Amino acid sequence: MLQSLPYELPELITRAPLDTHRSTVLPEWVDWNGHMNVAFYVTAFDQASGAFMRNMGLGRRYVDGKLGMTFVLETHVTYDRELREGAPLRFTTQLLARDAKKVHLFHEMYHADQDYLAATNETILMNIDYTSRRSGPWPVPVTERLDAIWETHKVLPKPAKAGRVMGLAKR
Amino acid sequence: MIDLDLRAPLDRHPATVLPDWIDWNGHMNVGYYVVAFDKATDTLCQQFACGWEYTRDKIGMTFVLEAHVTYDREVKEGDELRITTQILDHDAKRIHYIHMMYHAKEGYLAATNELMLMNIDYQTRRSAPWPDFAMERIEKLAAAHAALPRPVQAGRLIGIKKK
C-alpha cells in the first residue's frame, strides 16, 4: 500500500453531491439517430468518474507516475432523455459506498441550460497496482480523502435509480 | 431482408479493437466497449430488419433505455473480438438481450452488456410497437434462444459486498 503520493493533491471538495464536472456533446458523439450515442454517455460519465478520482488525488499523474490505475468493474446506465450535438452538460456524483480498494458511485447527467435529467450511471471502480495490473488497496492519503467525502455523502438519500435490475415489467 | 439466423445464441459479429479505442491505461476504454457492443446491437437488429436501413429510410428507430456492462478482462489494440447475443425477453415495443464479448483467439470472456431496446416512431420520436415484419422475426429468434441457460451476468445488481 502506498503511504503517500509524490505530488501535491488538489484542494479537497467535500460538497455532497460533487458537482464540479461539466462537458459538451461533441460532434463525434452523435449517431445516425441524430442524438448522443449510447456509448458516449458512458464516455462522458467516465470523465465524471475521472473528476471524482482527481478530487481523491488520483489524476493523470497517478498513472503517468506508474503508481497505479483505476479500472471500472461494472456500470449501469439509464438513458432518460436525448441530447443533441453541442448540448452543455453538468454532472453530479454521489459516493454510495467504498471499501479498501473500491468505490461505488452514482452520477446524474443534466442538460446544463434546460436542467432536465438526461441519464444516470451507477458504477464501481477499483484501484489497480501499476506493475501487477491487479487490484490493490487505495493509497493512504486517498483513503483519508474518501473517509472525509463519505462523511458528507452518507447523509444523502439513496437515488431512486440506484440499484436497478433490468427487466420487462409484467402487466 | 437477410436470411434469419436461428443459431442460438446469435454468433455473427466479429470486431477488432481499434487504436482510437485505447486509453491512457493501455487498454480498451470503458466507453468503447459500449461502441463495440452497440455495433453488435445493429447486427441483432438487422435480423429483424430494424438496423441502419430502418432509420435511413425513415421507417423507425431503436433507442436504448438501459444498459449494464460488466468489464471482465482487458483487451488491447488489435485484438480480435467475437460478440454473441442472446434474447432474454421481449414485448410489443421492447427487447431485452445480452451480448457477450470474447477474445476471438484466446476465447476468454472480456465483457458483457445487458440491454433494453425500444422501438421508436420516426416522426414522433416516441415509443411504438414493433412493425409486424419485425415482430414475426423477433418471436422466432426469441423462441430459438428460449432454451439457452440465462447468463449469470444478466439481472445483476451493482454493489460492494459487505464483509
Interface residues (C-beta under 8 A of the other chain):
Chain A: W32 N33 N37 V38 A39 F40 V42 T43 D46 R60 V63 D64 M69 F71 V72 L73 E74 T75 H76 V77 T78 Y79 E82 A97 R98 D99 K102 H104 E122 T123 I124 R133 A162 G163 R164 V165 M166 G167 L168
Chain B: W24 N25 N29 V30 G31 Y32 Y33 V34 V35 F37 D38 W52 T55 R56 M61 F63 V64 L65 E66 A67 H68 V69 T70 Y71 E74 D89 H90 D91 R94 H96 E114 L115 M116 R125 A154 G155 R156 L157 I158 G159 I160 K163
